[in-house]
Amino acid sequence: MKLDYIPVDKNSIPYHADIRIKGDTFTFGFNYNREGDYFTVDLYKNGTTLAIGEKISYGRTLWHQYADDRFPLCGVIPFDPAGEADRVGWDELGESVLLYIFYKETLQ
């Protein structure tokens, strides 16, 4: 099974990128907290702010707390398929941990 993922260019942070998911375009704003060694992501759609400062935590679906159809209709989950990482710091994101897109049909 091939899994889609959202690439993150750590060396360009902070930056925004338009990402197309299930026919919708979202703007992701990536940020890094050097002191705490963690990443956050902002989410926008059609110029509207949907979420600011969502911490990227290993194995936790981004924006899981929102029951709103303006958000991506899938799960965006930081995950290491090799099972070697259990966190999302500078050394992990984009290396062993990627932001995988889990569509409903992927999980069936």
N, C-alpha and C positions, 0 to 999 in steps of 0.2 A: 504494500500500500504506500503510495506517494503522499506525503504530507506537504502542504503549502506552509510557508513561513514568511514573516515580515522581516526583511533585512534591516539591521540597525548599524549605521556607520558611527561607531563610538568616537572616532577622531573628528567628526564634524559637529558634535554636540556642543551647544544646543542648536537644534535645527528642526524644521518642519518638513514632512513628506506626505504627499498625497498617495493613499493606498486604496486600491479598488478591491472590494470584498463583496461577493455575491451581487454584482451589478450596481453597487453603491460606492461612491468615492468619499473617503474619510480623510481628514488631515490629522496626522499624528505629530505631536510636538514632543520631541525627546529631550530630556534633561538628565543631568548627573549630579549627585551630591557627593563630592569628593570626601568630605569629612566622615560621612556615614557609609561610603562605598555602596550606594544604591542608585537606581535609575527611577525616574518617574516619566509618565507619559500623559500628555493632554490630548483630548479628542474633540474634533470639530467636524461639523457636517454642514455644507452649504453656508459657510460663514457663521454658523451658530455654535457657540461653545456648549459642548455636552458634558465634559468633565475636565478638571484641572488637577494636576499633581497626583494622578493615580500611581501608587508605588508598584513597581514591577517586582512581584514576589514569586519565588519558585513554586510551580505547580498550582498557582491560584489564578483562576480565570479573571482577566482584566474586566472591570466594570460589572462584575457578577451581581452587585447589589442593586443595579438599576433594572427595573421592569419597564422598559421604554422602547418602543419599536423604532426609535431614531438611532439606536445603537446598533452595532454590527449583529446580524442574525447568525451568529456563530460564536464559538469560544476562542478567544485568543489567550493561549496559555504558555508561559515560559516553561520550557521542558528540555531535558537532556535525554535523548533516546538511548544513549549508552549507559545511563544511570550513574555517571561519575560525579555529577554536580548536584548540590542540594540547595544552592543559593544563586542569586543573580547580582554579582558584583562585577567590577571592571574586568577581572580575569575570566569570567564565565560568559557574559553576554556576547553573542556573536562568535564565540569560540565553541564551547560545548553546549551552551544553552541558547536556543533560538525561540523566537516568539511564533509558535506554531498556531495555525488556524485550524480549528477542529469544527468542520461542518457537521450538521446533524446527520447527514448521510455517511460521514466518515465513521461515526460512532455506532452505526447499525451493523 
